[in-house]
Amino acid sequence: MSRSYVRLTTVLAAAGALTGVTAVQPPAFAASHQAHAKHVLLISVDGLHQSDLAWYVSRHPNSALARLVGGGVEYTHARTTTPSDSFPGMVAQATGGGPGTSGVYYDDTYNAALLPAGTTSCKAVKPGVEVDLTEDLDKNQASIDAGQGLTGLPASILSMTGRPASLINAAKLPVDPKTCKPVYPHSYLKVNTIFEVARTAGLRTAWSDKHAAYEILNGPSGTGVQDLFTPEINSDALGYPAGDDWTKDNQATEQYDSYKVKAVLNEIDGYDHSRAHKIGTPAIFGLNFQSVSTAQKLPASGGLRGGYTAKNVPGPLLAKNLDFVNAQIGALTSEIAKRHLADSTMVIVSAKHGQSPTDPTALTRIDDGPLLDGLNTAWKKFHPAASDLVAHSVGDDAMLLWLTDRSQAATEFAKAYLLAQNGTGTDINATLRAFTRSGLSKVYAGKAAAHYFQVEAGDARVPDILGVAQYGVVYTGGTKKIAEHGGAHADDLDVPLVVSGASVPDGVRDSTRVQTKQIAPTILSLIGLNPRSLQAVREEHTPVLPVR
């Protein structure tokens, strides 16, 4: 382990000498190094890379982010899950386990054992169904309240229920063949969560995220998060062009994120997210930010260029958005101090996923639709009586396939076909660019895919094909995206991880290779609970982060 203990003022004075800025202010929280915290605020800035954080802090040494870094331990070599999607990424932070253990591989997957949604008579029904954890589950995905029926939206969104399971359309859920009942997201999760452990200990919990399906964080008990605020990000963005959701304009995403920040501010003040009931500051609570992610993905927004101008150099839209996120995090830490909670609160900053590519010249956009159509056609040529080989697919900057024929012969057929396909996509300027091997660098098929995720071959949830994309490849049919996540490149995986507050030393920069799933046992340890209360921690032997 390589760990340096340095005075923050010294480090950032040096940064100031290089960038023309002054030394940093004192840490956000004074370090009393008490044994256990009473509160942990977890912040996921989706899309944020460690390189983004380093870039920002070096240029803004007086910022809220710089104070958090200076007031704790910064792990400079932290990685999120593979696949690097929001759901497995967040689930790992809440359970301590990767996809093979949690059973959550992506926000939209397939299960070979469950029955189709809407099944009411389960005898003799063929298993195999899409498991969708996106906005598609909402009773009304066009509304930011997911169908609750609030008036005065979006201004009234803080009145949204803290129990979003009630906003899920059960008719869209897969069905358990044993009970013949719909499987809610929390029931789909195979292991318990930090929220459930805290509840068992009599502690209060809260969380804010982007879909009602994040009720998965309740864990198998269904009761882990007492106050779960989930405004729908892919709903119609009121006040913006018709048909656009909150991700199509970065200003809209910032507005959307601000609602979750208000919810957490209310929770810091001891209320529920709506500020309607005084119930006490949660022991474990937090939120995700989406606006960095859209600033990375959008080619432009508000007249500013999105993404990066060169490798790891944020462009004007992303730089502006980092300012926004910094200001919002500053508001949260200031409120913690204002409420005299600084000595009893830890703040953890990380990300569910990164985003790729951070080098704009590497971008190759590929429409994967024709590739999969070709695969199905080729399969049926050799198997005239067969149905399509691809039962379900996911392609952002990785390719995950679930097949109707799960034999090793079928998976090897799919692998060979994909690696033989060449074609033409588009680059950052929408100019034609050739691609080879379906844009893939490596393909894990059948048993190899199961082994990759450390599960048994034939597992009902594991993808039959895991395709690792070549650097810069984004699977999309248009030119509206310049980056994505889900893959296994450094740009997808290398996220920040900062643990800051009274219970850890100041100004520590730790280069140990760590994983974001270690956040879960670390949170429990920080508040005095047993990390081994988490099933995934026991199964994977997930260690607590070396915070002291």
N, C-alpha and C positions, 0 to 999 in steps of 0.2 A: 504494500500500500504506500502510495506517495501522498503525503499530506503536509501542507505548509501552513504554519500559524503566523499570520502577519498582521501588522496594524493596518487597518483599512486606509487611514489617512496617508500612510506611506505609499501603499499600492496606488491609490488614486491620485496622489500628488504626482507620481511618475506618469500616470495616464494623462494628467493635466499638462505635464510638460510636453507630452507628445501631441496633444490635441488642442492646446490653448485654453484649457478649462481649469477651474480651481479645484482644490481638494474637496472630497465628499464631506457632507454633514455627518454628525454622529449617527450611529445605527438607529433604526426605527424603534427598537426596543432596547432598553438598558438591560444588561446581562446580570441577573442576580443568580442564575444557575441553580434555581430551586429543583428539588427532586422530581416533581411531577407537575405538569401543566393541568389546568382545569378545562382549557378549551384548545381545540386545534381547528384552524381555518385552512382548508385545502382549496387551492386555486389552480385550475387547469386552463392554461392559455393555449387553446387548441391551435396547432400549427407552429408554435414557437420552437425554434431550435436553440440549442446552447450557444451557437454562433450568433444568433440574433440578440440574445441576452448580453453576451460579451460585447457585441458591437454597440448596443445601446448604453450600457453602463459606462463604457470607456468614453463615450461622448456626452453623457449626462451624469456626472459623478455626484450631483446633488439630488438626483431623482429618487422617487420612492423605491424603485427597483434596486438602485444602488444601495440604499439604506438597508433593504432586506438582505441583499448579498453580504453587506458588511456586518450585519447583525447576526450572522449564523454560519452555517456550513454550506458551501456550494460544491456540488458534485459535478465535476466538469466532464465526466464520461458516463453519463446516465443514458440508458436506452429503454424505450418502450417495447411493447409486444410486437410480435409478428404473427398474423397480419397487424399492421399499424393502423387499424381502424378505430373509430371513436368508441365503439362498444367494448371490444376486448381490452382496449387501452384503459377505459374508465373502470371496467370490471376488475382488471388487475390491481388498480390502485385501491379498490374497495375490498378485495378478497385476499390478495397476496398470491394469486395464481394466474397462470397463462391459459390460453384457449383450450388446450387439451384437458386441463383440470376443471376449469369453469364451465366448459361446454359451449362457450360463446366465441365464435370465430370471426364474426362480422355483424353488421347491423341487418344484413339480409342474407340468409343462408338457406340450407335445406336439411331436412331430417328424414332419413329413410325408414324410421320406425313409427313416427306419428301419422295421424290420419288427416286428410284434407279438411280445411276450415269449412265449417258449416255442417259437418257430419253429425247426424243425430241418432242414426242407427248404425252401430259399429260392427256388427257381425259381417264377415266376409268382405269387408272394405279393404282394398289394396292400400298398404301404407306408402308413405312418401309425400312430403308436402314442403312448400316454402315456409320458412320461419322469418317473418318480416317484423323487424323492430324499429321501423321508420314511422314517419308521419301517416303512412297508409293505415295504421291501426286506429287513428283518431276517429271519433264519431263525426267530426267535421274538420277535415284537414285544411280547409280554406280559412279557418278562424284561428286567431292566435290563442284563444282559450280552448282549442281542441274540441269545441262543441258544447261547452258548458252553458252557453246562452247568455253570457253577460252583456249588458248594455253599456254604451259609452266607450267601447274599445277604440284604440288600444289603451287610452288613458286609465281605464278601470282594471287593467290586467292584474294588478296586485290583489284584486279580490278573487282571483282564480283559486280553486280548491287546492289544498295541500295533499289531496289523495287522488292523484291522476288515474289510478286504476279504474275509477268510475267513468273516465272519459274514453276508455278503450272500447271499441266495437267488438264484442265477444264473437260475433259471427265471422270475423276475419282471423281469428286465432286458430292455430292447429289444435287437433283433438287427441287426447290421450286414449289409446285403444283399451286400456285397462279400466278407466273410469267412464269413458265416453263423454268427457267434459272438456271444455276449452282449456288450453294451457296458457296461462298469463305469463308475461315476461318474468316475474319474480319466481314463478314455479319452474321456469325453464332453466334457471341458474342452478348448477349442481352443488354449489358450496355456499357457506354462509358469508356474511359481510361484516365489516367493522361496525356498521350501524346496528346490526342485530346484537353483536357482542356488547356494545354500549347500552342498548336498551335492556339487555339482561342484567346489566350492572346498575340499572336505575338511572341512567344518564339520558339527557335529551339530545336529539339528533335532527338535522335538517340538511337539505341539499337543493340546489337550483340547476336545471339543465334544459335541454332543447326539445325533447319529445316526451309525451306522456309515457312512452315505452321505457323511459328511464326509471319507471317504477320497478324495474329489474333490481335496482339497488336495495329495495326492501329485503331482498334475499328470500330463500325458500319459505320463511315464516310469513312473508307478506307484510310484516309490520316494522321493518328495520328503521325506516325514515319517517319520523313523526310529521315533519313539515316538508313536503316535496313539491317545489314550485317548478312547473315545466311549461312555460309558454312555448307554443309551437313555432319554431323558426321557419319552417317551410310553408307557413300559411301566407295568405295574401297580405302584403305589406300595405296597410292603410296609409294613404297620403303619398303613395308612390305610384308609378305607372300600373295600370290595371294588369293583373296576371303575374306581376313580379312578387316573389316572396322576399323575406328579409335578408336573403343572401345575395340578391342580384345587384344591390347598391351598397357600397361599404358604409355609407352614412346611415342607411337603414339598419345594417347589422350593428352599428354602434348604438343606435337608438334601442334596438332589441336588447343588446347586452346591458344597457343602462337599467332596464327593468329588473334584471336579476341582481344588479348591484344594489338597487334600492331595497330589494327583498333582503339581502344579506345585511345591509345597514340596519334595517329594522330588527333583524335577529341579533346583531351585536348589541342593540339597545335593549334587548330582553323581551322583544315582542315576537309573535309569529311573523311570517313573511308579509302578511297583509297589514300589519300594525294594528290589528283589531283586538288582539289578546295579549296581555302581559304574562309571559310564561317562563322567562329566564333565558339567558344566552345558552345556546346549545354547547354540548361538550365536543361534538364533531359536526361541522357544517362547512359549507362552501359553495362553489359555483364553477361553471366553465365560461370562458370567453370564446366567442365565435368570430369576432371581427378581424383578428390577425389572419385567420384562415381565409376569409374572403378577400382580404387585401393581397394575399399570396396567389390566390386562384384567378381573380379577375384580371383581364388584360388592362383594363382601365376603369376608373370610377371617379365621378366628380371632377373630371378633367385631369386626373393624376394617373400616371402609369403604375400598374400593379406589378407585383412580384419583385424581382431583383434586377439591378442594372448590370451586375457582374456576379461571379461566384461569391455567395454569402454577403453581398452588398445590397441591403434593402433599397428599393426604389422609393420614389416620393410618397406613394400611397401607403406602402407598408411602414415607412418612417413616421408618417402622420398617425397611423393607427397605433404604432408602438407608443407614441405620445399619449394617445387616448387611453390605452390600457394602463400605462403608468399612472395617469391621473386618477383612474378609477381605483386602482390598487392603493394609491396614496390616500384616497378618501376612506377606504376601508381601514387602513392602518391608523389613520388619524382618528377615526371614530373609536377604534379599540383603545387608543391612548386617552381620548376624551372621556371614555366611560371607565377609566382606571382599571383596565383589563390587561394592560401591556405586560405586567409581571406574571400573569397567569395564562397567557395565550401564546401559542406557537402558530406560525404561519408557514405553510408549505406551498411553494410555487413549482409547478411542473406543467406537463402537457400530455394529453391522451395520445398525441401523435405529432410528427413533424409534417413536412410537405416537400414534395420533390417534383422537378429539380430546382435547386437554388442557383443553378447556372442556366440562364435563359438560352444560351446557345446550344444547350444539350436537348432542348425540348423536341420530342417527336410525338405528334398526336396520331393515334391509330384508331380507326373504327374497328372494333372487335366483332361487330355484328356479322360482316361477311366471312370472317375467319371461322366463327362458330357455325354459321350456315354451311360453309364448305365442309367442316368436320362432320356435321350430321349427314350431308349428302354422300360423302365418302364412305361413311359407316354403312349407310343403307344400300350402297352399291354392292358391298360384300355380304350384306345381311338384308336381303329384299323384304323379309317379313318383319323386320325390326322397326321400332319407333325411333324417334330422334335419340341420339346417344346422350346429348346434353339435357339433363333434367333441370339444371339451374346453374346460372353463372353470375359471377361478380367480377368486374374489371374496372379498377381505378388506375393505380399504377402497379397492380399485380393482377394475376389471373387465377381465380378460384373456380373450379368446375366440380359439380356433382353429377354423376352419370347414372343413366337408367340401367346400364350393365356395369356392375362394380367388379367384374372379374379382372384379374391381372392382365389378361389378354386385351380386354377392352381399354383399360387405362394406358397400356403401352401403345395401343393403336392411336389413342388420342395424343399422347406425347409425341410419337413419331410424326403424326400429321402436322401438329402445330410447329414443330421444329423444322419442317420442310417448307413452310410458307414464307414467301417474300412478297413485298408489295410497296405501296407508296402511301405515306402519310403527309403531315404538314409540320413545318417548323414554327418558331415563335412569330414569324412574319406571315404565316399562312402560306408560305411557299412550299411547293411539293418537296418531300424528302423521302428517299428510299429507306425501307426497313427490311431486315432479314429475320428469319426464325420467329415470325409472328411478334417480333419485338421482345422476345424472351431470351434470357441468358442461361437459365436453367429450369428444368421441369422435374418436379417430384411427382411420381405416378403411383397410385395404388398403395402398396405396402410401404414404399419410400415416403409417401405423403403422410401416412399414419405414423411412421417412425419419426418423421420431422417434428410432429406434434406430441410424440411420446404417448400415443394411444394404440390400442390393438387394431390391426387391420380389420376392416369391416365395421368399425365403430359407426353408429348411425348418424353422427354429426360431422365427422371429419370430411373435408373435401377429398375427392378422388384424384384431383389434379391441383397441384400448387405450382403456378408458373411465376418465377421470379423475373420481373421485367428488366430489360436493359436500362441502364441509367438514362433518364430523360424521357422515357416512354410514358405517355398518359393515354389510357384507353378512353376515347371519346369520339363521338360522331361528328363533332363540329369544331369550332375554333373559339368557343367562349371560355375555355379553361386553359390556363398556362401552367397549372400545377395540380397535383392530387396527392393523396396518401393511401395507405393500405399495403404498400410494398415493403421490401426488406433492404433498401439502400440506407446509407448513413443519413441522407436527407430526410428519410421517413422516420428513422429511429432515434437519432441523436437529439434528445430533448433536454431542457434545463431541469435541474432538481436542486432546490434551495430549501433548507430547513432553518428557519430563523425565529429567534425569540429568546425568552428568558432562560430556557432550560438547556441551551447549547452555547458553546463558546463563540466569540465574535471572530469574523474575518478569517475563517478557515476555508482553504481551497483544497479539496480532496480529489485526486485524480484516479482513485480506485474505480474500476469498472463496476457499476451498480445498475440495477434495473428498477423501473418504476413500480413493479409489483412489491418492492420492499417498502413502499410508502405505507401499505396497509398494516403490517406488523409494527412499523415504527410509530404510527399514530397511536396504536393501542399501548405501546410501551411508554410513550410520552405522557399519556393520561393515567398511567398506573394500572393498566389492564394486561392480562396475559396474552401475548401475541399468538401463543399456541392454541388459543380459543378458536382460531380460524382454521377451518378444515384444510384449505389450500396450503396454508403455511406448514401444516403437519405433513401433507402429501408431498410437497415440493421442497421442504426444508428451507423455506424462504427466510433469510436472515433479516434482522433489524438493521437499518442503516447505521453505520458507525458515526453517531452524532456527537459523542463525547470523547 
